Amino acid sequence: MSIALRGVGLAHANGTVALDGIDLTVAPGERVAIIGPSGAGKTTLLRLLATSLQPTRGELDLLQHNPWRLDTHQRQRLRARIGLIHQAPPLPPRQRVVTAVLAGRLGQWSLLRSLASLLYPLDSAGAKAALARLDLGDKLFERCDQLSGGQLQRVGIARVLYQAPELILADEPVSAMDPVLAGHTLAVLNREAADQGATLLASLHAVELALAHFPRVIGVREGRIAFDLPPEAIRPEQLDALYANEQLSAAPSPVAPPQPAHIPRC
C-alpha cells in the first residue's frame, strides 16, 4: 500500500479535534479526490500524509514506512519521495520560474548540485518540458511575481511533475483557475500521475471537478470519512449531507470530463 491509516486521529494543542478515527488505504497508482466543506479536515489530512503533522493516535504507514518511527535523516529521505502541491505555492516573488521548477528535485540532489542549480539552472530543458505540459513553456525565465495566481499554481504543479515523486498530494491545486482551465489542468495532472505510476490525492472544493476527473472520491466532514466511493455511486443525498449548512460549489451529480478546447491563460 502507498497509504494505510488505522484509527488515526489528530488533535491540535488547543484541544480541537481535526481528524477523528480515520481508516483509509490507498494502493500504489490510485487517484483519489477528497471533498468536503470548509474546516472538514481535508488540508489537515494532506499535511499529515506529507509528514508535516504527526497523528496523536492511531497508526500511519506511508510508502511502506511509519514516518514517526524513522530518524530525522530517514524521514527526510521519505519526504523526498512525496510531492506536495500547495493552493498558494510558496514561490519567492523575484525567483525565476525555471529555478522554481528545478527546486522540485532539491531533496534528491546533493548539496553541491542544489546550490549550483540555485545559482545557474542545471536542467532548463527538463524544467521547460514540465512547464510545457501545462501550457507554460514560454514562461521559463519570467519572474514569479509577473505571473497570475492561476499561472503560479501551474508552476507549483510543474515543480512536482519535474520532481517525479511516488506520492503526489495536491491541496486545492486549481482554486485560482477558471473552470475550463481547472478541468484541463486536472486532466494533465491525472495523466502525468498515471504515466509516472504515482499515487495522487487531491483535495478539491469544486465537486464537479472531483466527480469528472477521479475514479475514487472520499467525502470528509468534521474530521471523519463520510463516504468513499466511485463517482457514479455517489447519490445527491450523500452530497447534501456532506455539505449540510454550506452552499455547494457545484452541481451534486457526475458530469462528463471537459472536452479539449482552447485553453485561456489564467
Residue, then its C-alpha position, 0 to 999 in steps of 0.5 A: m500500500s502507498i497509504a494505510l491509516r488505522g484509527v488515526g486521529l489528530a488533535h491540535a494543542n488547543g484541544t480541537v479535534a481535526l481528524d477523528g478515527i480515520d481508516l483509509t488505504v490507498a494502493p500504489g497508482e490510485r487517484v483519489a479526490i477528497i471533498g468536503p466543506s470548509g474546516a472538514g479536515k481535508t488540508t489537515l489530512l494532506r499535511l499529515l500524509a506529507t509528514s508535516l503533522q504527526p497523528t496523536r493516535g492511531e497508526l500511519d504507514l506511508l510508502q511502506h514506512n511509519p514516518w514517526r518511527l524513522d530518524t530525522h535523516q530517514r524521514q527526510r529521505l521519505r519526504a523526498r519521495i512525496g510531492l506536495i502541491h500547495q493552493a498558494p505555492p510558496l514561490p519567492p516573488r523575484q525567483r525565476v520560474v525555471t529555478a522554481v521548477l528545478a527546486g522540485r528535485l532539491g531533496q534528491w540532489s546533493l548539496l553541491r548540485s542544489l546550490a549550483s542549480l540555485l545559482y545557474p539552472l542545471d536542467s532548463a530543458g527538463a524544467k521547460a518540458a514540465l512547464a510545457r505540459l501545462d501550457l507554460g513553456d514560454k514562461l521559463f525565465e519570467r519572474c514569479d511575481q509577473l505571473s497570475g495566481g492561476q499561472l503560479q499554481r501551474v508552476g507549483i504543479a510543474r515543480v512536482l511533475y519535474q520532481a517525479p515523486e511516488l506520492i503526489l498530494a495536491d491541496e486545492p491545486v486549481s482554486a485560482m483557475d477558471p473552470v475550463l482551465a481547472g478541468h484541463t489542468l486536472a486532466v494533465l495532472n491525472r495523466e502525468a500521475a498515471d504515466q509516472g505510476a504515482t499515487l495522487l490525492a487531491s483535495l478539491h472544493a469544486v465537486e464537479l471537478a472531483l466527480a469528472h476527473f477521479p475514479r475514487v472520491i472520499g467525502v470528509r466532514e468534521g474530521r471523519i470519512a463520510f463516504d468513499l466511493p466511485p463517482e457514479a455511486i455517489r447519490p445527491e443525498q450523500l452530497d447534501a449531507l456532506y455539505a449540510n449548512e454550506q452552499l455547494s460549489a457545484a452541481p451534486s451529480p457526475v458530469a462528463p470530463p471537459q472536452p479539449a478546447h482552447i485553453p485561456r491563460c489564467 
